[in-house]
Amino acid sequence: MKKWLIKILYITFSIILISVGVNMFLGPHSIAAGGLTGLAIILEEMFNVDRSIVIYIGNGGLLVVTFIFLGKEIFINTAVGATLLPIFIGLIPKYALVNDTMLSMVVGSVIFGVAVSILYKNKASSGGTSIPPLILKKYFNLNPSIGLFFTDGVVVILCLLVFDVDAFFYAVTSIFITMATMNYIENGINKKKMVYIISDEQERITHDILHVIGRGVTIVPVIGAYNMNEKNMLIVTLNTKNYQQLLTIVNKHDKKAFMITDTVSDVHGEGFTYESGSV
């Protein structure tokens, strides 16, 4: 029950963010940046139908698709978001917080990207065109941000039929910013460094990594192809903030050490996804 309540809070928070992004940043400047919310902005302009009504009707049909293709859990989570979205879209004032169109577009797109990422992390969505990317992710392992880009592209094209060319390009740019925000949240926040070290002072370097930085070290035997010399290679995975500390340790003991550094987007295990002794 506690986990479910926390998930509901995350979903509700995300829906509020989406509503703020649409009503206070994108909508006031006629930026229909894809999605059912973008389509609602277009239809509101064309037929003077309140955008919350369009979202409510559209989400009803898409919930059926969710139940068929994504299962009961995601359907329930999506039903919560799809129900809350038209409510908050109707409650939050349609007011431009930022007068500058470009700045408003950037801020609104970032807010939208953050909100959708939180929903996806909780296996939920706000309904609308955020549902097809979940289906593409499940059946074709397509990155949700890419899937959202293609589904939203159809809505953005409709901008040319209702608004001017400026609004169209603002909408296109908005989608790219939203996609970049989602990609960063999914792959960029938790980036780590994986470092390979070959040194004649491996014992001292290993000691400092273990006791100064507090990270584990893997020792792998390797053979240099040129002289066929056997050596040991150290492999250490650490947070980005500790990387400079590692460089200091290596330079302290062996300025001629050979190092290769990779950036990895995700690490699971003791010391990263949970602390030592916590499970």
C-alpha positions as CSV (number, residue, x, y, z in Angstrom):
1,M,0.0,0.0,0.0
2,K,2.8,2.4,0.9
3,K,4.6,1.8,-2.5
4,W,1.3,2.3,-4.3
5,L,0.6,5.6,-2.5
6,I,4.2,6.8,-3.3
7,K,3.6,5.9,-7.0
8,I,0.3,7.8,-7.0
9,L,2.1,10.8,-5.6
10,Y,4.8,10.6,-8.4
11,I,2.1,10.3,-11.0
12,T,0.1,13.2,-9.6
13,F,3.2,15.4,-9.4
14,S,4.1,14.5,-13.0
15,I,0.6,15.3,-14.2
16,I,0.7,18.7,-12.5
17,L,4.1,19.4,-14.2
18,I,2.6,18.5,-17.6
19,S,-0.4,20.7,-17.0
20,V,1.8,23.7,-15.9
21,G,4.0,23.2,-19.0
22,V,1.0,23.1,-21.4
23,N,-1.1,25.9,-19.8
24,M,1.6,28.3,-18.7
25,F,4.4,27.8,-21.2
26,L,3.5,26.1,-24.4
27,G,-0.3,26.7,-24.9
28,P,-0.2,30.5,-24.4
29,H,2.3,30.8,-27.3
30,S,0.4,28.3,-29.6
31,I,3.2,25.8,-29.4
32,A,1.5,22.4,-30.1
33,A,4.5,20.3,-29.3
34,G,3.0,16.9,-30.2
35,G,1.0,14.6,-28.0
36,L,-2.6,14.6,-27.2
37,T,-2.1,17.9,-25.4
38,G,-0.6,19.4,-28.6
39,L,-3.6,18.1,-30.6
40,A,-5.9,19.6,-28.0
41,I,-4.3,23.0,-28.4
42,I,-4.8,22.7,-32.2
43,L,-8.4,21.6,-31.9
44,E,-9.1,24.3,-29.3
45,E,-7.9,26.9,-31.8
46,M,-9.9,25.4,-34.7
47,F,-13.2,24.6,-33.1
48,N,-13.1,26.5,-29.7
49,V,-13.4,23.2,-27.8
50,D,-11.8,23.3,-24.4
51,R,-8.5,21.3,-24.5
52,S,-9.4,19.3,-21.3
53,I,-12.4,17.8,-23.1
54,V,-10.3,16.8,-26.1
55,I,-7.8,15.1,-23.7
56,Y,-10.5,13.4,-21.8
57,I,-12.1,11.8,-24.9
58,G,-8.8,10.9,-26.5
59,N,-7.5,9.2,-23.4
60,G,-10.6,7.1,-23.2
61,G,-9.8,5.4,-26.4
62,L,-6.1,5.0,-25.7
63,L,-6.8,3.4,-22.4
64,V,-8.3,0.5,-24.2
65,V,-5.2,0.1,-26.3
66,T,-3.1,0.2,-23.1
67,F,-5.0,-2.6,-21.5
68,I,-4.7,-4.8,-24.6
69,F,-0.9,-4.3,-25.3
70,L,0.7,-3.2,-22.0
71,G,-1.2,-5.2,-19.4
72,K,-3.1,-4.6,-16.2
73,E,-0.4,-2.8,-14.1
74,I,0.5,-0.1,-16.7
75,F,-3.2,0.2,-17.6
76,I,-4.0,1.1,-13.9
77,N,-1.1,3.5,-13.7
78,T,-2.1,5.1,-17.0
79,A,-5.7,5.3,-16.0
80,V,-4.7,7.4,-13.0
81,G,-2.6,9.7,-15.1
82,A,-5.1,9.9,-18.0
83,T,-7.9,10.7,-15.5
84,L,-5.9,13.4,-13.7
85,L,-4.5,15.1,-16.7
86,P,-7.8,16.7,-18.1
87,I,-8.7,17.6,-14.5
88,F,-5.5,19.6,-13.9
89,I,-5.5,21.0,-17.4
90,G,-8.9,22.4,-16.6
91,L,-7.9,23.6,-13.1
92,I,-4.5,25.3,-13.9
93,P,-4.9,28.8,-15.4
94,K,-4.1,29.3,-19.0
95,Y,-1.7,32.1,-18.3
96,A,1.7,32.9,-19.9
97,L,4.3,33.0,-17.1
98,V,7.0,34.0,-19.6
99,N,6.3,36.5,-22.4
100,D,9.3,35.6,-24.5
101,T,8.2,32.7,-26.8
102,M,11.6,31.1,-27.2
103,L,12.3,31.1,-23.4
104,S,8.8,29.8,-22.7
105,M,9.2,27.0,-25.3
106,V,12.5,25.9,-23.7
107,V,11.2,25.9,-20.1
108,G,7.9,24.2,-21.1
109,S,9.7,21.5,-23.0
110,V,12.1,20.7,-20.2
111,I,9.2,20.6,-17.7
112,F,7.3,18.3,-20.1
113,G,10.4,16.0,-20.6
114,V,11.0,15.7,-16.8
115,A,7.3,14.9,-16.2
116,V,7.1,12.2,-18.9
117,S,10.3,10.6,-17.7
118,I,9.0,10.4,-14.1
119,L,5.8,8.7,-15.5
120,Y,7.8,6.2,-17.5
121,K,10.0,5.4,-14.5
122,N,6.8,4.5,-12.6
123,K,5.5,2.4,-15.6
124,A,2.8,5.0,-16.1
125,S,1.8,7.7,-18.5
126,S,-0.5,10.6,-18.9
127,G,-2.3,8.8,-21.7
128,G,-2.3,10.4,-25.2
129,T,0.7,9.8,-27.5
130,S,2.9,8.8,-24.6
131,I,1.2,5.3,-24.8
132,P,2.6,4.3,-28.3
133,P,6.2,4.7,-27.1
134,L,5.6,2.3,-24.2
135,I,4.2,-0.2,-26.7
136,L,7.3,0.3,-29.0
137,K,9.6,-0.1,-26.0
138,K,7.9,-3.3,-24.9
139,Y,7.8,-5.1,-28.3
140,F,10.7,-3.5,-30.2
141,N,13.0,-2.2,-27.4
142,L,12.8,1.3,-28.9
143,N,14.0,4.1,-26.6
144,P,10.8,5.9,-25.3
145,S,12.2,9.3,-26.2
146,I,12.6,8.2,-29.9
147,G,9.2,6.7,-30.0
148,L,7.7,9.9,-28.5
149,F,9.5,11.9,-31.2
150,F,7.9,9.9,-34.1
151,T,4.4,9.9,-32.6
152,D,4.5,13.6,-31.7
153,G,5.8,14.4,-35.2
154,V,2.4,13.7,-36.7
155,V,0.7,16.2,-34.4
156,V,3.4,18.8,-35.1
157,I,2.8,18.7,-38.8
158,L,-0.8,19.7,-38.1
159,C,0.5,23.0,-36.8
160,L,1.1,24.1,-40.4
161,L,-2.6,23.8,-41.0
162,V,-3.7,26.0,-38.1
163,F,-0.8,28.2,-36.9
164,D,2.0,30.0,-38.8
165,V,5.4,28.6,-39.8
166,D,7.0,30.0,-36.6
167,A,4.7,28.0,-34.4
168,F,5.6,24.9,-36.4
169,F,9.3,25.3,-35.9
170,Y,8.8,26.1,-32.2
171,A,6.9,22.9,-31.9
172,V,9.6,20.9,-33.7
173,T,12.3,22.4,-31.5
174,S,10.2,21.7,-28.4
175,I,10.1,18.0,-29.3
176,F,13.9,17.9,-29.6
177,I,14.3,19.6,-26.2
178,T,11.8,17.2,-24.6
179,M,13.6,14.2,-26.2
180,A,17.0,15.4,-25.0
181,T,15.7,16.0,-21.5
182,M,14.3,12.5,-21.4
183,N,17.5,11.0,-22.7
184,Y,19.5,12.8,-20.2
185,I,17.3,11.7,-17.3
186,E,17.3,8.1,-18.5
187,N,21.0,7.8,-19.3
188,G,22.9,10.9,-18.1
189,I,22.2,11.5,-14.5
190,N,23.7,8.2,-13.2
191,K,26.8,8.1,-15.4
192,K,29.9,6.5,-13.9
193,K,33.5,6.1,-14.9
194,M,35.1,2.7,-15.7
195,V,38.9,3.0,-15.6
196,Y,41.4,0.4,-16.8
197,I,44.9,0.9,-15.3
198,I,48.2,-0.8,-16.2
199,S,51.0,0.2,-13.9
200,D,54.2,-1.2,-12.2
201,E,52.9,0.3,-9.0
202,Q,49.6,-1.5,-9.0
203,E,49.8,-2.6,-5.3
204,R,50.1,1.0,-4.1
205,I,47.4,2.3,-6.5
206,T,45.1,-0.6,-5.5
207,H,45.6,0.2,-1.8
208,D,44.7,3.9,-2.2
209,I,41.6,3.1,-4.3
210,L,40.4,0.7,-1.7
211,H,41.1,2.8,1.4
212,V,41.1,6.4,0.1
213,I,38.3,6.4,-2.5
214,G,36.6,3.4,-1.0
215,R,35.9,1.6,-4.2
216,G,36.6,-2.0,-5.2
217,V,39.2,-3.0,-7.7
218,T,39.2,-6.0,-10.1
219,I,42.7,-7.4,-11.1
220,V,42.8,-9.0,-14.6
221,P,45.9,-10.6,-16.1
222,V,46.8,-9.3,-19.5
223,I,49.6,-9.8,-22.1
224,G,51.1,-7.0,-24.2
225,A,51.2,-8.1,-27.8
226,Y,54.4,-6.3,-28.7
227,N,56.7,-7.8,-26.1
228,M,54.4,-10.6,-24.9
229,N,55.0,-9.3,-21.4
230,E,52.5,-10.5,-18.7
231,K,51.0,-7.8,-16.5
232,N,48.0,-7.2,-14.3
233,M,45.4,-4.6,-15.3
234,L,43.3,-2.9,-12.7
235,I,39.6,-2.2,-13.4
236,V,37.7,0.2,-11.2
237,T,34.2,1.7,-11.5
238,L,33.5,4.9,-9.6
239,N,31.3,8.0,-9.5
240,T,32.3,10.9,-11.7
241,K,33.0,13.0,-8.7
242,N,35.8,10.5,-7.6
243,Y,37.5,10.4,-11.0
244,Q,39.8,13.4,-10.3
245,Q,40.7,11.8,-7.0
246,L,41.7,8.6,-8.9
247,L,43.9,10.5,-11.3
248,T,45.7,12.1,-8.4
249,I,46.4,8.7,-6.9
250,V,47.7,7.2,-10.1
251,N,49.9,10.2,-10.9
252,K,51.2,10.1,-7.3
253,H,52.5,6.6,-7.6
254,D,53.2,6.2,-11.3
255,K,53.2,9.1,-13.8
256,K,53.8,6.6,-16.7
257,A,50.8,4.5,-15.9
258,F,48.6,3.5,-18.9
259,M,45.0,4.4,-18.3
260,I,41.8,4.0,-20.4
261,T,38.5,5.6,-19.2
262,D,35.0,4.7,-20.3
263,T,31.8,6.5,-19.4
264,V,29.0,4.1,-18.5
265,S,25.4,5.2,-18.2
266,D,24.3,2.8,-15.5
267,V,25.8,0.6,-12.8
268,H,24.0,-1.9,-10.6
269,G,25.3,-3.6,-7.5
270,E,26.8,-3.0,-4.0
271,G,28.1,0.5,-3.5
272,F,26.0,1.9,-6.3
273,T,22.4,0.8,-6.3
274,Y,22.6,-0.1,-2.6
275,E,25.1,0.4,0.2
276,S,27.3,-2.4,1.6
277,G,25.5,-4.3,4.3
278,S,22.1,-2.8,3.5
279,V,20.5,-6.0,2.2
